[in-house]
Amino acid sequence: MADPWLALEFGADPAERIAQVGAAHEAFLTAGTTPVRVRDVVRRSWERSALLDPEATAPVDLADDALESYRAAHPLARVLPLFRDLLGGIAQDGAHLMAVCDAYGRLLWVEGHPGVLRHAERMNFIPGARWDEAHAGTNAPGTALAVDHSVQIFATEHFVRPVQRWTCAAAPIHDPTTGRLLGAVDITGGDHLANPQSLALVRATARAAEAFLAQPLDPDVVTVSALGRDEAELRVNGRRIRLGRRHTELLVLLLDHPEGRTGEQLGLDLYGDDRRHPVTLRAELSRLRRALGPELLDSRPYRLRGTVRADFRTVTELLDRGDQAGALQAYGGPLLPGSDAPGVTRLRRLIDGQLRAAVLATADPALLATWTATPAGADDLTAWQALARALPPGAPRRPLAVARIRQLSTEYDLQRATLLQRPRN
């Protein structure tokens, strides 16, 4: 069975295929029909891109200092030397480009021979430009992100006409700990790229990048993942440690107070006003010290030693820098969603509230759509209303947003009516 992610079957004539798909593209634009000879992944992408002007140019989101700051803070910045090592030959051979984008299709790096770069600049294939399908139509990095799979896009398969002289192959890259989509790596060039080797190359490069990211940043740095999960995962000296729920809650509370907490303060954050907690708390802290190692946990006050990085602190740090897109990308879900510890509950609400307010303030449909896809945003009526306002009338996502608004409005009205009908004591 042929690989559906490859653009050309073995033995196919590239020129004939360009003409066939080009005719299908024109038929789609004029009549909305798609002949069966168009690959399914391309047909679906054309349908998602249908409202885009076929002569459109990808917009530039970031430039100059803002771009440099965003790139420096992005997780894939760590992997750039690896990309250059694996794809550097292609990027400098005078016929190809290497590109890396974030999870929103924003190009972070585009490298290659100066002559090829000049040609690519004419279609805004430059760092800082948005190449997701919503802004640039069918293309390898944008479509790889949309379907979360490696893919080739060949010549006239591109939705936007100015891009149809190019062929590209891209593969998505995920955070090896959380599975979160980080972006994609791409190679772009001429028709000769439509071969199994180019797709295998970007797939292998993406897997190498994920393996690299799985390595600890520094043997002395402890990393903590606590978003979207009830039990934290630590990486300490190359080891992975899975903590129980109570130890996870203690660790999060200590991370939220790097200056340290007294036993009484921790007890109130963990148990509330329950006066039975002192002995239990000391026992839990003793077990936590054994799990982490005595070199990581101080007492009097209780605090963590050394450098500890946590995913939920990354979200708040990015929000403090005004990087709403980066914060939303780093957000893996609510902090310890199953915890009812008072201190954790307050922190969870604070993080979700800050992120929600920042996303709403952007009025960016891509960010709003991402927020409403999270557990915290799925029932957020205000966010769905903002998404509907931000989308143009014919956008594919708008009917979904309108339907969700109606559904939530009905549910909330029913809940309010039930509360009003309850007898008062």
C-alpha angles and dihedrals in degrees: 000000000000118000104254091207093061116089100216132037117228111281095015118144107241094207093050091047092050090054094047095049091041090057090047090051092053091048090052092051094048104034105013092238125131120203117225091245090075113092114254093237089054095044091053091047091051088052091052089048096045097112093052121102106252088221093050124133120218110256122238112238102176135027142165116351094000090055093047092050093048094048093048091054096044117105091231091063086081090059099048094098088053092050090050091048094051099035102024093102091055092045093056102036094095095246107066144048130214115214135179123195136183126242091276093056092255108149111236101177132012115180137171145098112339092238093054091045090056091054091048092051089065089069094038094253088154137120111286096028122122112240100169114125093257091063105026106022124223111000133136101258094039094046093043088057093045095053097027092231138102113264145169121225114197127205109283091024086082110099096216112068099219088061096051095093089067135073122201143179125202140173130198122242123213135196102258092217103045102020089233115155109250101177140279141276119225142185118202130189143110134326092284088075090073093098136104092252096065093050092046089050096055091043091053091045092052091050091048090051092052091049090050092050090051090065116092115260092227131355088234094052120089117205123200128198113195106142117109093004136087096216120050124230119216131195111207123170090338093311125118115222123190112203127204120247098264093046089047090054091050092049093050091049091051091048090052090054107041089169088067139252133241120235090253093052092048090048092054091046092049105035105015115215094343103131093198093076108091099083093038091049093052090051092049092048090050090053091046090053090053090049095048099034125252091266092066103050127058127190133212087065106017109235142143121258127218128008115330121178121196130188094227092052089051089058093052093044091053091048089051088055091051093248101137094164093051092047092051090047090052092047109103096178137289118334110261092334094194096053121106095181105133095231093048092046091053092048093047092052091046094052094044092045094050093047092046093050092048093050093046090051092058095056084205109153093211092054093042091051090050092049094050089052091061123088089246093050101038093089096032103123093185092053092049089050090050090049092052090051092048095051121080115245095260099043113129092232095051098081089052091051092048092049092049090050090054092047095049093043090054093047094048093047090052091049091050091048091051091052092050092051095052112107114246119237 
